[in-house]
Amino acid sequence: MKIINTLLTMLLLTFSMNSFSETRYISDDVFVYLHSGPGLDYRIIGTLKVGTQVNTLKYDKKTKFMQIKSSAGKIGWMKLAELQKTLPAKNLLPTVQKELKASQDKLKNIASENRKSLADKEQLFQDQIVLVENLELEKSLLQQQVLDVKARNLELDLLQDTKDDRVQMQWLLNGGGVLFLGLLIGLVIPFLPRRKKRTNNW
């Protein structure tokens, strides 16, 4: 009878334990104890640090203990509450800090590139201002040269007109002088004494 009771007890314990494999992590405690059986009454066979990755083997619904196997091959039991499916915050912190630093470096690079781009744009803008000022100066000089050329052409035209007027006046004076001289000769000749004709006395 005692043997039958023992077998029934073992059978009930077997049915109360679900066997399954799943990856879990030790929770945010500094460390947890690993027991030889599904309960605190069992002997402590070791400890596991926070963030240690383990594989689950069996679960005891009655005691809410989970049998696990560590990456080092150690097998034991621990409270289900001390396991979690994601990495603890303590283990995630270095990763988060690394990602944060990478993001900060990226932002610094972007800010540096933006400052350089802004400086380049400002320099380009200043260069364009200088170029426009130079073009305006050249335009002003060209306009002044055009005005000077026009003034010179006008002066030459006036000189040419004056020269033409002088030539015409000279021709007019010359023609008037010739005409006056002709009239004078025409008036004087009739009053000049004439030679007497010789008479031939044979």
Z-matrix of the N, CA and C atoms (Angstrom, degrees):
N
C 1 1.469
C 2 1.526 1 110.93
N 3 1.313 2 116.43 1 -40.01
C 4 1.459 3 121.40 2 179.49
C 5 1.519 4 110.66 3 -64.71
N 6 1.315 5 115.68 4 -36.83
C 7 1.472 6 120.16 5 179.55
C 8 1.516 7 110.01 6 -66.83
N 9 1.350 8 116.55 7 -39.36
C 10 1.466 9 120.69 8 179.92
C 11 1.522 10 110.52 9 -64.54
N 12 1.348 11 116.57 10 -42.97
C 13 1.469 12 120.24 11 178.56
C 14 1.529 13 111.46 12 -61.73
N 15 1.316 14 115.32 13 -40.13
C 16 1.477 15 119.58 14 179.08
C 17 1.516 16 110.94 15 -63.89
N 18 1.343 17 115.77 16 -42.76
C 19 1.466 18 119.83 17 179.14
C 20 1.522 19 111.46 18 -64.28
N 21 1.357 20 116.45 19 -40.44
C 22 1.460 21 120.28 20 179.13
C 23 1.534 22 110.92 21 -64.05
N 24 1.336 23 115.67 22 -40.80
C 25 1.474 24 119.94 23 179.26
C 26 1.520 25 110.97 24 -62.62
N 27 1.331 26 116.33 25 -44.12
C 28 1.462 27 120.68 26 179.36
C 29 1.519 28 110.95 27 -64.64
N 30 1.352 29 115.94 28 -37.30
C 31 1.456 30 120.45 29 179.22
C 32 1.521 31 110.94 30 -65.50
N 33 1.351 32 116.06 31 -42.03
C 34 1.463 33 120.26 32 178.55
C 35 1.529 34 110.89 33 -63.93
N 36 1.323 35 115.69 34 -41.30
C 37 1.467 36 119.02 35 177.88
C 38 1.519 37 111.60 36 -62.73
N 39 1.321 38 115.39 37 -37.70
C 40 1.470 39 119.63 38 179.73
C 41 1.520 40 110.81 39 -64.86
N 42 1.369 41 115.60 40 -43.80
C 43 1.464 42 119.39 41 179.93
C 44 1.528 43 112.50 42 -68.79
N 45 1.345 44 116.30 43 -28.32
C 46 1.466 45 119.27 44 -178.77
C 47 1.525 46 112.19 45 -77.91
N 48 1.326 47 118.78 46 -8.88
C 49 1.466 48 122.86 47 -179.53
C 50 1.517 49 109.70 48 -107.34
N 51 1.324 50 116.71 49 120.00
C 52 1.460 51 121.98 50 176.58
C 53 1.519 52 109.09 51 -91.12
N 54 1.310 53 116.34 52 132.46
C 55 1.461 54 120.98 53 179.00
C 56 1.528 55 109.09 54 -99.05
N 57 1.316 56 115.92 55 122.75
C 58 1.468 57 120.67 56 175.66
C 59 1.521 58 108.22 57 -160.12
N 60 1.325 59 115.30 58 156.94
C 61 1.462 60 120.81 59 -178.72
C 62 1.524 61 109.36 60 -116.14
N 63 1.325 62 115.20 61 129.06
C 64 1.457 63 120.57 62 -178.65
C 65 1.528 64 108.26 63 -155.45
N 66 1.333 65 116.34 64 144.71
C 67 1.465 66 120.52 65 179.26
C 68 1.517 67 109.69 66 -83.22
N 69 1.331 68 116.02 67 128.11
C 70 1.462 69 121.72 68 177.76
C 71 1.527 70 108.85 69 -133.73
N 72 1.355 71 115.30 70 170.99
C 73 1.461 72 121.41 71 179.33
C 74 1.520 73 109.36 72 -129.81
N 75 1.339 74 115.33 73 146.73
C 76 1.456 75 120.11 74 175.83
C 77 1.520 76 108.29 75 -66.74
N 78 1.346 77 116.29 76 137.15
C 79 1.464 78 121.39 77 -172.71
C 80 1.522 79 111.76 78 -71.20
N 81 1.352 80 115.62 79 -169.76
C 82 1.461 81 121.88 80 -170.23
C 83 1.523 82 114.91 81 -74.81
N 84 1.328 83 118.91 82 3.90
C 85 1.466 84 119.75 83 174.22
C 86 1.527 85 109.50 84 -67.43
N 87 1.320 86 115.40 85 160.23
C 88 1.464 87 119.28 86 -179.70
C 89 1.526 88 110.09 87 -62.25
N 90 1.313 89 116.39 88 -45.41
C 91 1.470 90 121.86 89 174.24
C 92 1.527 91 107.75 90 -158.92
N 93 1.320 92 115.84 91 163.18
C 94 1.470 93 121.40 92 178.55
C 95 1.526 94 108.49 93 -128.71
N 96 1.340 95 114.05 94 155.25
C 97 1.464 96 119.47 95 179.77
C 98 1.516 97 110.24 96 -88.08
N 99 1.309 98 114.37 97 145.08
C 100 1.462 99 122.04 98 176.54
C 101 1.528 100 107.64 99 -109.89
N 102 1.359 101 115.24 100 123.26
C 103 1.466 102 120.51 101 -176.61
C 104 1.525 103 110.16 102 -103.87
N 105 1.324 104 112.82 103 159.31
C 106 1.469 105 118.61 104 -179.52
C 107 1.522 106 112.00 105 -78.43
N 108 1.335 107 118.37 106 -14.42
C 109 1.453 108 122.30 107 -179.79
C 110 1.514 109 110.69 108 -145.64
N 111 1.358 110 117.48 109 176.19
C 112 1.464 111 122.31 110 -175.68
C 113 1.525 112 113.34 111 -79.15
N 114 1.326 113 117.30 112 67.69
C 115 1.452 114 120.80 113 177.83
C 116 1.508 115 110.99 114 171.76
N 117 1.351 116 114.88 115 162.49
C 118 1.461 117 119.76 116 -179.32
C 119 1.519 118 112.08 117 -72.43
N 120 1.340 119 116.50 118 -17.87
C 121 1.460 120 119.74 119 -179.26
C 122 1.523 121 112.13 120 -75.04
N 123 1.309 122 116.27 121 -16.10
C 124 1.466 123 118.98 122 -179.53
C 125 1.526 124 110.22 123 -79.18
N 126 1.295 125 114.58 124 157.03
C 127 1.458 126 121.87 125 -175.69
C 128 1.535 127 110.99 126 -64.03
N 129 1.338 128 114.99 127 140.29
C 130 1.465 129 120.81 128 175.29
C 131 1.521 130 108.59 129 -78.86
N 132 1.313 131 115.56 130 124.42
C 133 1.469 132 119.63 131 -176.72
C 134 1.531 133 112.44 132 -110.75
N 135 1.340 134 116.83 133 -0.50
C 136 1.457 135 118.72 134 178.30
C 137 1.521 136 111.92 135 164.80
N 138 1.307 137 115.34 136 -178.36
C 139 1.468 138 121.98 137 177.69
C 140 1.529 139 109.31 138 -132.37
N 141 1.323 140 114.70 139 156.17
C 142 1.469 141 121.28 140 176.52
C 143 1.527 142 108.77 141 -128.11
N 144 1.334 143 115.96 142 137.13
C 145 1.462 144 120.98 143 -179.34
C 146 1.524 145 110.78 144 -77.27
N 147 1.328 146 114.63 145 159.83
C 148 1.455 147 120.79 146 178.11
C 149 1.526 148 109.61 147 -61.29
N 150 1.322 149 115.80 148 138.19
C 151 1.456 150 121.45 149 178.38
C 152 1.509 151 114.62 150 86.69
N 153 1.359 152 117.54 151 -2.19
C 154 1.464 153 119.87 152 179.42
C 155 1.526 154 109.98 153 -66.39
N 156 1.325 155 115.99 154 132.63
C 157 1.466 156 120.37 155 179.27
C 158 1.523 157 109.29 156 -85.67
N 159 1.349 158 115.57 157 131.35
C 160 1.468 159 121.01 158 -180.00
C 161 1.522 160 109.18 159 -134.55
N 162 1.320 161 115.48 160 161.56
C 163 1.465 162 122.32 161 173.70
C 164 1.527 163 108.97 162 -110.05
N 165 1.324 164 115.61 163 131.49
C 166 1.466 165 119.67 164 179.73
C 167 1.521 166 109.79 165 -80.98
N 168 1.354 167 114.85 166 144.03
C 169 1.468 168 120.33 167 -179.14
C 170 1.532 169 111.21 168 -116.04
N 171 1.337 170 116.75 169 -56.17
C 172 1.467 171 121.03 170 -178.30
C 173 1.521 172 109.57 171 -137.69
N 174 1.343 173 114.95 172 156.27
C 175 1.465 174 120.44 173 178.30
C 176 1.522 175 109.43 174 -129.38
N 177 1.331 176 115.91 175 130.09
C 178 1.462 177 121.99 176 178.05
C 179 1.529 178 107.96 177 -100.47
N 180 1.339 179 116.34 178 108.16
C 181 1.460 180 120.74 179 -177.65
C 182 1.525 181 112.38 180 -64.32
N 183 1.335 182 116.18 181 -31.60
C 184 1.460 183 119.99 182 -175.80
C 185 1.529 184 111.41 183 -69.53
N 186 1.320 185 116.70 184 -47.29
C 187 1.471 186 120.54 185 -177.71
C 188 1.533 187 112.52 186 -96.60
N 189 1.353 188 115.66 187 -9.31
C 190 1.471 189 121.61 188 -177.13
C 191 1.528 190 111.34 189 57.06
N 192 1.329 191 113.13 190 41.75
C 193 1.461 192 120.98 191 174.51
C 194 1.530 193 108.80 192 -109.04
N 195 1.324 194 115.44 193 148.03
C 196 1.453 195 121.59 194 -179.48
C 197 1.524 196 109.02 195 -118.51
N 198 1.335 197 115.36 196 132.98
C 199 1.455 198 119.41 197 173.27
C 200 1.528 199 107.79 198 -85.34
N 201 1.329 200 115.75 199 129.99
C 202 1.474 201 119.63 200 -176.16
C 203 1.525 202 109.79 201 -129.94
N 204 1.336 203 112.86 202 165.37
C 205 1.462 204 120.52 203 174.93
C 206 1.519 205 107.32 204 -131.98
N 207 1.326 206 116.20 205 122.37
C 208 1.462 207 120.35 206 -178.34
C 209 1.520 208 110.49 207 -79.39
N 210 1.341 209 115.47 208 168.80
C 211 1.462 210 120.20 209 178.91
C 212 1.528 211 111.28 210 -64.97
N 213 1.344 212 116.34 211 -21.49
C 214 1.470 213 120.61 212 177.41
C 215 1.523 214 111.88 213 -83.55
N 216 1.347 215 116.45 214 -3.36
C 217 1.458 216 120.31 215 178.16
C 218 1.517 217 114.39 216 94.12
N 219 1.344 218 117.82 217 3.13
C 220 1.462 219 120.96 218 -179.49
C 221 1.527 220 109.52 219 -78.15
N 222 1.341 221 117.10 220 132.09
C 223 1.466 222 123.01 221 -179.03
C 224 1.525 223 108.76 222 -114.24
N 225 1.335 224 116.34 223 134.87
C 226 1.456 225 120.64 224 178.69
C 227 1.514 226 110.13 225 -170.36
N 228 1.348 227 114.06 226 -175.55
C 229 1.463 228 120.44 227 -177.69
C 230 1.526 229 109.90 228 -115.92
N 231 1.338 230 115.14 229 145.93
C 232 1.457 231 120.80 230 177.11
C 233 1.523 232 109.34 231 -152.45
N 234 1.341 233 115.89 232 164.54
C 235 1.461 234 120.44 233 -179.43
C 236 1.526 235 110.54 234 -64.54
N 237 1.341 236 115.20 235 139.92
C 238 1.462 237 120.04 236 177.39
C 239 1.532 238 110.89 237 -62.71
N 240 1.346 239 116.40 238 -33.62
C 241 1.467 240 121.04 239 -178.13
C 242 1.524 241 111.88 240 -64.89
N 243 1.337 242 116.05 241 -18.95
C 244 1.462 243 119.63 242 -179.33
C 245 1.528 244 112.33 243 -89.70
N 246 1.329 245 115.83 244 6.33
C 247 1.463 246 121.14 245 178.08
C 248 1.529 247 109.84 246 -116.29
N 249 1.307 248 116.27 247 148.16
C 250 1.465 249 120.71 248 175.43
C 251 1.520 250 109.20 249 -144.42
N 252 1.343 251 114.92 250 157.69
C 253 1.466 252 120.18 251 -173.31
C 254 1.530 253 113.25 252 -81.90
N 255 1.319 254 116.94 253 -17.15
C 256 1.468 255 120.19 254 -179.38
C 257 1.519 256 109.93 255 -117.04
N 258 1.312 257 115.86 256 161.85
C 259 1.457 258 120.58 257 177.69
C 260 1.525 259 110.40 258 -62.48
N 261 1.319 260 118.62 259 139.23
C 262 1.469 261 120.91 260 176.89
C 263 1.527 262 111.20 261 -63.81
N 264 1.321 263 114.59 262 158.89
C 265 1.465 264 119.87 263 -178.72
C 266 1.523 265 111.73 264 -59.07
N 267 1.345 266 115.74 265 -34.53
C 268 1.462 267 119.87 266 -179.44
C 269 1.522 268 110.87 267 -61.62
N 270 1.336 269 116.89 268 -38.13
C 271 1.461 270 120.47 269 179.24
C 272 1.524 271 111.88 270 -78.79
N 273 1.333 272 115.56 271 -28.77
C 274 1.462 273 119.20 272 179.66
C 275 1.523 274 112.09 273 -76.37
N 276 1.346 275 116.93 274 -21.95
C 277 1.458 276 120.74 275 -174.87
C 278 1.527 277 112.89 276 -56.72
N 279 1.342 278 120.40 277 -48.23
C 280 1.474 279 118.99 278 178.69
C 281 1.527 280 112.45 279 -59.10
N 282 1.346 281 115.64 280 -40.09
C 283 1.466 282 119.20 281 179.04
C 284 1.522 283 110.76 282 -64.48
N 285 1.351 284 114.80 283 -43.82
C 286 1.466 285 119.33 284 179.17
C 287 1.527 286 110.50 285 -63.53
N 288 1.345 287 115.76 286 -42.51
C 289 1.466 288 119.62 287 178.93
C 290 1.528 289 111.04 288 -62.90
N 291 1.328 290 115.92 289 -40.12
C 292 1.465 291 120.19 290 178.78
C 293 1.526 292 110.76 291 -64.17
N 294 1.341 293 115.92 292 -45.08
C 295 1.463 294 119.91 293 178.57
C 296 1.531 295 110.74 294 -64.82
N 297 1.354 296 115.66 295 -38.19
C 298 1.462 297 119.83 296 178.68
C 299 1.524 298 110.77 297 -63.50
N 300 1.342 299 115.93 298 -43.66
C 301 1.466 300 119.75 299 178.90
C 302 1.529 301 110.69 300 -63.59
N 303 1.343 302 115.81 301 -41.08
C 304 1.468 303 119.44 302 178.46
C 305 1.528 304 110.40 303 -62.08
N 306 1.344 305 115.80 304 -41.24
C 307 1.468 306 119.80 305 178.38
C 308 1.523 307 111.05 306 -65.37
N 309 1.347 308 116.16 307 -41.82
C 310 1.466 309 119.79 308 178.87
C 311 1.525 310 111.02 309 -63.88
N 312 1.344 311 116.46 310 -41.91
C 313 1.470 312 119.88 311 177.91
C 314 1.524 313 110.68 312 -63.08
N 315 1.334 314 115.13 313 -40.22
C 316 1.463 315 119.33 314 178.82
C 317 1.523 316 110.82 315 -63.75
N 318 1.345 317 115.83 316 -42.13
C 319 1.465 318 120.00 317 178.13
C 320 1.529 319 111.07 318 -64.31
N 321 1.351 320 116.20 319 -39.13
C 322 1.465 321 119.73 320 177.82
C 323 1.522 322 110.64 321 -62.96
N 324 1.339 323 115.94 322 -42.91
C 325 1.467 324 119.78 323 179.00
C 326 1.525 325 111.01 324 -63.09
N 327 1.344 326 115.37 325 -42.40
C 328 1.464 327 119.62 326 179.23
C 329 1.527 328 110.04 327 -63.53
N 330 1.355 329 115.92 328 -43.39
C 331 1.464 330 119.99 329 179.34
C 332 1.527 331 110.58 330 -63.16
N 333 1.348 332 116.21 331 -41.41
C 334 1.463 333 119.99 332 178.96
C 335 1.526 334 110.94 333 -64.12
N 336 1.338 335 115.94 334 -43.35
C 337 1.466 336 119.88 335 178.46
C 338 1.526 337 110.80 336 -64.25
N 339 1.342 338 116.01 337 -38.69
C 340 1.469 339 119.48 338 179.04
C 341 1.526 340 110.76 339 -65.43
N 342 1.360 341 115.98 340 -41.48
C 343 1.467 342 118.82 341 178.15
C 344 1.523 343 110.85 342 -63.54
N 345 1.336 344 116.09 343 -42.63
C 346 1.468 345 119.79 344 179.08
C 347 1.529 346 110.49 345 -64.14
N 348 1.342 347 115.41 346 -43.17
C 349 1.462 348 119.31 347 179.21
C 350 1.526 349 110.66 348 -62.94
N 351 1.346 350 116.22 349 -40.82
C 352 1.463 351 120.19 350 178.85
C 353 1.524 352 110.73 351 -64.99
N 354 1.344 353 115.88 352 -41.88
C 355 1.471 354 119.58 353 178.56
C 356 1.526 355 110.50 354 -63.46
N 357 1.336 356 116.40 355 -41.09
C 358 1.471 357 120.08 356 178.39
C 359 1.528 358 110.74 357 -63.13
N 360 1.340 359 115.85 358 -41.59
C 361 1.464 360 119.66 359 179.69
C 362 1.527 361 110.84 360 -65.81
N 363 1.349 362 116.24 361 -40.53
C 364 1.462 363 119.58 362 178.25
C 365 1.524 364 110.74 363 -63.97
N 366 1.352 365 116.35 364 -41.70
C 367 1.458 366 119.95 365 178.35
C 368 1.524 367 110.82 366 -63.73
N 369 1.340 368 115.85 367 -42.15
C 370 1.463 369 120.27 368 177.74
C 371 1.522 370 110.67 369 -62.11
N 372 1.334 371 116.02 370 -40.41
C 373 1.464 372 120.45 371 178.75
C 374 1.526 373 110.74 372 -63.49
N 375 1.341 374 116.43 373 -43.75
C 376 1.464 375 120.30 374 178.24
C 377 1.528 376 110.82 375 -63.56
N 378 1.338 377 116.41 376 -41.04
C 379 1.468 378 120.23 377 178.02
C 380 1.524 379 110.80 378 -61.94
N 381 1.324 380 116.47 379 -40.12
C 382 1.461 381 120.25 380 178.96
C 383 1.528 382 111.03 381 -66.11
N 384 1.351 383 116.28 382 -37.61
C 385 1.467 384 119.73 383 177.58
C 386 1.529 385 109.99 384 -62.68
N 387 1.347 386 115.98 385 -45.78
C 388 1.468 387 120.18 386 178.97
C 389 1.524 388 110.28 387 -61.96
N 390 1.339 389 116.59 388 -41.58
C 391 1.462 390 120.64 389 179.56
C 392 1.525 391 111.15 390 -62.28
N 393 1.337 392 116.30 391 -43.50
C 394 1.469 393 120.36 392 178.68
C 395 1.525 394 110.58 393 -63.34
N 396 1.341 395 116.21 394 -42.21
C 397 1.466 396 119.48 395 178.73
C 398 1.525 397 111.04 396 -62.53
N 399 1.336 398 116.54 397 -41.75
C 400 1.469 399 119.84 398 178.00
C 401 1.525 400 111.42 399 -64.03
N 402 1.332 401 115.74 400 -40.90
C 403 1.466 402 119.49 401 178.47
C 404 1.526 403 111.03 402 -64.98
N 405 1.334 404 116.08 403 -39.81
C 406 1.466 405 119.52 404 177.71
C 407 1.530 406 110.50 405 -63.68
N 408 1.350 407 115.92 406 -40.06
C 409 1.465 408 119.73 407 178.71
C 410 1.526 409 110.75 408 -64.65
N 411 1.346 410 116.10 409 -44.85
C 412 1.462 411 119.80 410 177.86
C 413 1.525 412 110.99 411 -62.28
N 414 1.327 413 116.35 412 -39.47
C 415 1.461 414 120.37 413 178.02
C 416 1.526 415 110.70 414 -62.26
N 417 1.345 416 115.81 415 -43.40
C 418 1.460 417 120.07 416 179.32
C 419 1.528 418 110.99 417 -63.06
N 420 1.354 419 115.92 418 -42.00
C 421 1.468 420 119.60 419 178.65
C 422 1.522 421 111.41 420 -64.11
N 423 1.329 422 116.41 421 -41.78
C 424 1.463 423 120.17 422 178.79
C 425 1.526 424 111.14 423 -64.30
N 426 1.335 425 116.07 424 -41.14
C 427 1.463 426 119.31 425 177.66
C 428 1.526 427 110.88 426 -62.29
N 429 1.342 428 116.52 427 -40.30
C 430 1.465 429 120.02 428 178.05
C 431 1.523 430 110.76 429 -65.13
N 432 1.352 431 115.76 430 -40.12
C 433 1.460 432 119.08 431 177.64
C 434 1.525 433 111.29 432 -63.40
N 435 1.339 434 116.34 433 -40.08
C 436 1.469 435 120.16 434 177.72
C 437 1.523 436 110.33 435 -62.16
N 438 1.346 437 116.04 436 -43.49
C 439 1.466 438 119.78 437 178.41
C 440 1.526 439 110.94 438 -62.70
N 441 1.346 440 116.40 439 -40.45
C 442 1.466 441 119.93 440 178.63
C 443 1.525 442 111.06 441 -63.89
N 444 1.333 443 116.26 442 -42.16
C 445 1.470 444 120.16 443 178.94
C 446 1.522 445 110.64 444 -63.96
N 447 1.337 446 116.77 445 -42.49
C 448 1.462 447 120.06 446 178.45
C 449 1.528 448 110.81 447 -62.44
N 450 1.344 449 115.90 448 -42.79
C 451 1.468 450 119.29 449 178.91
C 452 1.525 451 110.81 450 -63.33
N 453 1.336 452 116.81 451 -40.87
C 454 1.464 453 120.77 452 178.36
C 455 1.520 454 111.11 453 -64.51
N 456 1.331 455 116.19 454 -41.98
C 457 1.467 456 119.65 455 178.02
C 458 1.528 457 111.13 456 -63.02
N 459 1.340 458 115.69 457 -40.81
C 460 1.463 459 119.16 458 178.24
C 461 1.525 460 110.87 459 -63.78
N 462 1.329 461 115.61 460 -40.45
C 463 1.462 462 119.86 461 178.29
C 464 1.522 463 110.99 462 -63.51
N 465 1.343 464 115.96 463 -42.13
C 466 1.462 465 119.98 464 178.45
C 467 1.523 466 111.06 465 -65.17
N 468 1.337 467 115.87 466 -38.98
C 469 1.468 468 119.07 467 177.64
C 470 1.527 469 110.63 468 -62.51
N 471 1.350 470 115.98 469 -42.03
C 472 1.464 471 119.42 470 178.82
C 473 1.525 472 111.18 471 -64.48
N 474 1.338 473 116.11 472 -41.25
C 475 1.462 474 119.48 473 177.94
C 476 1.522 475 111.05 474 -63.26
N 477 1.338 476 115.58 475 -40.26
C 478 1.464 477 119.69 476 179.62
C 479 1.521 478 110.58 477 -65.17
N 480 1.349 479 115.95 478 -42.64
C 481 1.467 480 119.46 479 178.57
C 482 1.526 481 110.57 480 -63.24
N 483 1.348 482 116.58 481 -41.64
C 484 1.474 483 120.42 482 178.96
C 485 1.519 484 110.85 483 -63.50
N 486 1.330 485 115.45 484 -41.23
C 487 1.466 486 119.84 485 178.94
C 488 1.521 487 110.61 486 -63.33
N 489 1.337 488 115.88 487 -43.65
C 490 1.467 489 119.49 488 178.74
C 491 1.527 490 110.65 489 -61.97
N 492 1.336 491 115.87 490 -40.68
C 493 1.469 492 119.32 491 179.18
C 494 1.528 493 110.45 492 -63.73
N 495 1.325 494 116.53 493 -40.69
C 496 1.467 495 120.22 494 179.46
C 497 1.532 496 110.80 495 -63.95
N 498 1.328 497 115.40 496 -42.69
C 499 1.477 498 118.94 497 179.50
C 500 1.520 499 110.31 498 -62.31
N 501 1.347 500 114.12 499 -45.39
C 502 1.471 501 117.17 500 178.82
C 503 1.522 502 111.40 501 -62.16
N 504 1.340 503 116.62 502 -40.58
C 505 1.466 504 120.07 503 178.77
C 506 1.524 505 110.94 504 -64.58
N 507 1.348 506 115.59 505 -40.09
C 508 1.464 507 119.36 506 179.44
C 509 1.519 508 110.77 507 -63.95
N 510 1.342 509 115.21 508 -43.48
C 511 1.465 510 118.54 509 177.12
C 512 1.530 511 111.08 510 -62.82
N 513 1.311 512 114.57 511 -39.51
C 514 1.466 513 118.73 512 179.70
C 515 1.525 514 110.86 513 -64.85
N 516 1.333 515 115.26 514 -43.04
C 517 1.463 516 119.02 515 179.00
C 518 1.523 517 111.16 516 -65.44
N 519 1.328 518 115.25 517 -42.45
C 520 1.464 519 118.53 518 179.06
C 521 1.536 520 110.97 519 -62.41
N 522 1.327 521 114.70 520 -44.27
C 523 1.479 522 118.22 521 179.15
C 524 1.519 523 111.82 522 -64.44
N 525 1.329 524 116.53 523 -40.21
C 526 1.469 525 120.40 524 178.44
C 527 1.522 526 111.39 525 -64.63
N 528 1.339 527 116.03 526 -39.03
C 529 1.461 528 119.95 527 179.55
C 530 1.514 529 111.44 528 -64.32
N 531 1.341 530 114.14 529 -43.54
C 532 1.472 531 118.19 530 179.29
C 533 1.521 532 110.24 531 -63.24
N 534 1.329 533 115.53 532 -43.07
C 535 1.467 534 119.57 533 179.77
C 536 1.525 535 111.04 534 -63.16
N 537 1.335 536 115.66 535 -43.59
C 538 1.465 537 119.65 536 179.94
C 539 1.526 538 110.89 537 -63.67
N 540 1.322 539 114.88 538 -41.45
C 541 1.462 540 119.30 539 179.55
C 542 1.526 541 110.87 540 -64.07
N 543 1.332 542 115.63 541 -39.23
C 544 1.467 543 119.75 542 178.41
C 545 1.518 544 111.51 543 -64.59
N 546 1.319 545 115.59 544 -43.99
C 547 1.462 546 119.37 545 178.55
C 548 1.527 547 110.94 546 -63.33
N 549 1.325 548 114.32 547 -41.24
C 550 1.459 549 118.53 548 -179.59
C 551 1.523 550 111.01 549 -62.62
N 552 1.311 551 114.50 550 -44.25
C 553 1.471 552 118.36 551 178.84
C 554 1.534 553 110.54 552 -62.86
N 555 1.347 554 113.97 553 -40.86
C 556 1.469 555 118.05 554 -179.80
C 557 1.520 556 112.29 555 -63.93
N 558 1.297 557 117.01 556 -31.51
C 559 1.455 558 120.63 557 179.92
C 560 1.525 559 111.84 558 -81.95
N 561 1.295 560 117.31 559 -31.57
C 562 1.463 561 121.10 560 -174.76
C 563 1.528 562 111.29 561 -82.43
N 564 1.282 563 117.29 562 -38.28
C 565 1.474 564 120.94 563 -174.29
C 566 1.527 565 112.33 564 -55.30
N 567 1.315 566 121.67 565 -43.09
C 568 1.470 567 119.50 566 -178.33
C 569 1.518 568 112.73 567 -62.31
N 570 1.289 569 117.71 568 -24.69
C 571 1.463 570 119.80 569 -178.24
C 572 1.511 571 113.20 570 -92.13
N 573 1.263 572 117.66 571 -1.15
C 574 1.459 573 119.32 572 177.81
C 575 1.524 574 109.42 573 -74.07
N 576 1.350 575 118.02 574 142.22
C 577 1.482 576 120.18 575 179.24
C 578 1.513 577 110.31 576 -67.42
N 579 1.311 578 114.38 577 138.96
C 580 1.454 579 119.43 578 179.68
C 581 1.531 580 109.93 579 -95.97
N 582 1.276 581 117.87 580 151.02
C 583 1.458 582 122.47 581 175.57
C 584 1.536 583 110.09 582 -73.42
N 585 1.295 584 112.57 583 139.12
C 586 1.475 585 116.78 584 176.14
C 587 1.510 586 109.57 585 -79.92
N 588 1.303 587 113.95 586 141.81
C 589 1.457 588 119.29 587 -179.94
C 590 1.537 589 109.82 588 -77.37
N 591 1.284 590 115.30 589 138.28
C 592 1.471 591 120.44 590 175.62
C 593 1.515 592 110.44 591 -73.13
N 594 1.278 593 111.68 592 141.38
C 595 1.487 594 117.20 593 174.92
C 596 1.517 595 108.36 594 -105.76
N 597 1.244 596 118.06 595 127.80
C 598 1.467 597 122.97 596 179.84
C 599 1.547 598 109.54 597 -88.32
N 600 1.287 599 114.04 598 109.38
C 601 1.472 600 118.51 599 175.84
C 602 1.533 601 109.25 600 -96.42
N 603 1.188 602 113.51 601 108.61
C 604 1.462 603 119.73 602 176.44
C 605 1.471 604 109.50 603 -92.80
